[in-house]
């Protein structure tokens, strides 16, 4: 697959024009975005940003404190729901969509299906979450197809473990966490989603969820019982096929490494028999398991959180020299194009927050690396392109630098851009416009330049370690090449203006099949109006340029 770009968006936030912003506020007080908020105008503007895929986060129905019992949806006990809105990862019904997102709750699935059609009409693809590891404590499907057995329906709760069960149980004990759950009653207790095989999870555990059983006996030596195929595997296959039939284009699989790789190896090829173009992205945080989940688990892409994300964050925070990026991409050992690169998502702190960089402007060189270093896809999180601060106290989620996924909330930067359905820049301030223009230029360049989407990469750091005009603590540079198209990227991870020179080693010419001494015309793709002198690309001549603080340049070298 060619390089692609993902816009992660939380529909609950995106179309919410309510500016009340009352901590712990209800849906009536604070409002909520809808499927229908993604109008044709909205989708076309997202597309113009340089986006090829939208990851709609929080589509599948999850536990909530909002009462939808009038629509035949079971009411959740507030003690086992995080926040008024609830976590989108505490799945309540795998066969339904979140009623919060529907204008007409009775037509909620139709409204989602229409959103998929509108997104495709805008020439973008649709990704949704698949949450395989855990469900809400009160999971119960009221929308399951005829003949489908509910999770746990045929379980033997007197057994701690059995591959016949969908859940893990703590026999003869009631659920009794270390905090007040009022009159909520669960007996016997089920194991908690973050592998807590106890009746007493803490407030810091994923207490609102229960762990699904894929045939691994965690308590008794991690024994695997996969023959015959565990019941949960069959149920999850049916759920994936159900959503694939909605004409979506991919799944982002939540905490995929907490589910045995053998399940993925079994289920993904079966889905691709009927839907060969559908993609699977795994949230995996253990680098030792990366190749296992790609080669054996059959995933198309993996999160690169503990590698590139962490390194770019450290460099942007001035804790780590830029030259360490070389070891970071090399450590992937050939799977770097199968990673998903990002600087923000719903789990991570906003770049502009006081916990990260303090200003979205500072992330420009890091974002250029994430988008252009390899052929891997790149993702941004809605609001990132506006320098969203994420420093609100929304309720369950405190001031933590993140935009809450648990609370009903109006996000100021998004509200300025969505502009009550106009989706324009008239209400953005100067800095928001600058940041958005940068992302728009970068992401479109990423998609259209074949040297970036399909080309080879040569890291220039090693060749410039002894170059007194190039400080590898604050600077990074690399080449990308596809056929006759050549791009040079130079970055400044420093808070002062930079005058630098980049030298090119013999190895670069050999690896990229370039002639030493060719004359090139240079264009800075991020600022085409910049005047750049002609340049003789040679081992004997350094490339000279100036770069402002926390900026980068993407030079397209056109042979004369």
Number of C-alpha atoms within 10 A of each C-alpha: 11 10 20 20 24 25 25 22 19 22 23 27 26 23 27 24 23 20 14 12 21 16 19 20 19 19 18 10 16 20 22 25 24 24 25 17 24 19 17 15 15 19 23 19 15 21 20 15 21 22 26 21 23 25 24 20 20 24 24 23 21 26 32 29 19 17 11 15 10 9 10 10 16 17 15 23 17 19 16 21 23 23 24 21 26 25 21 24 27 29 33 27 24 26 19 19 23 24 23 25 24 21 15 13 17 12 11 20 20 14 20 20 15 14 20 22 18 18 23 17 13 19 14 22 20 22 24 21 20 27 21 24 23 27 27 28 25 21 22 19 20 15 14 16 10 6 6 11 12 16 21 18 10 12 18 16 21 11 15 19 23 21 23 19 24 26 27 32 29 20 16 13 15 17 21 18 15 12 11 10 14 9 9 13 12 14 15 19 23 26 27 28 23 17 19 18 20 18 23 19 22 13 12 7 15 21 24 25 27 28 26 25 26 29 29 21 17 15 11 8 8 10 11 14 15 15 8 9 15 20 21 22 21 12 15 19 17 16 17 19 16 15 19 19 12 13 16 20 24 24 21 22 20 19 17 23 20 18 19 16 18 16 20 22 18 16 19 21 15 15 18 15 9 12 18 12 12 18 19 22 24 25 19 22 17 12 14 10 12 24 18 16 23 21 12 14 23 20 24 20 25 27 20 25 22 13 20 23 22 14 20 28 18 15 23 24 16 16 11 16 19 26 22 16 21 14 10 18 18 11 13 18 9 10 17 21 19 22 25 27 30 23 25 21 18 16 10 16 21 29 26 22 21 16 17 20 19 17 16 21 21 23 25 22 26 25 26 22 23 22 29 28 25 25 26 25 24 24 24 24 21 23 26 25 22 25 26 24 26 25 19 20 20 23 20 17 19 14 17 17 23 24 29 27 24 21 30 31 34 25 23 21 22 23 22 20 21 21 17 14 16 13 20 15 15 12 15 18 12 9 14 23 17 16 19 19 15 19 21 20 16 21 25 17 19 24 22 12 19 20 25 26 25 20 19 18 22 18 19 24 24 12 15 22 14 11 16 10 15 20 20 22 17 20 22 27 25 21 25 25 24 17 12 12 16 23 24 22 22 24 25 29 28 21 13 11 13 21 13 19 18 22 20 21 15 13 14 19 17 11 11 19 12 17 11 17 14 12 16 17 15 21 21 19 17 18 13 13 9 11 10 14 12 15 20 18 21 19 15 12 14 17 14 14 14 14 17 16 18 21 22 25 22 24 21 23 21 16 16 10
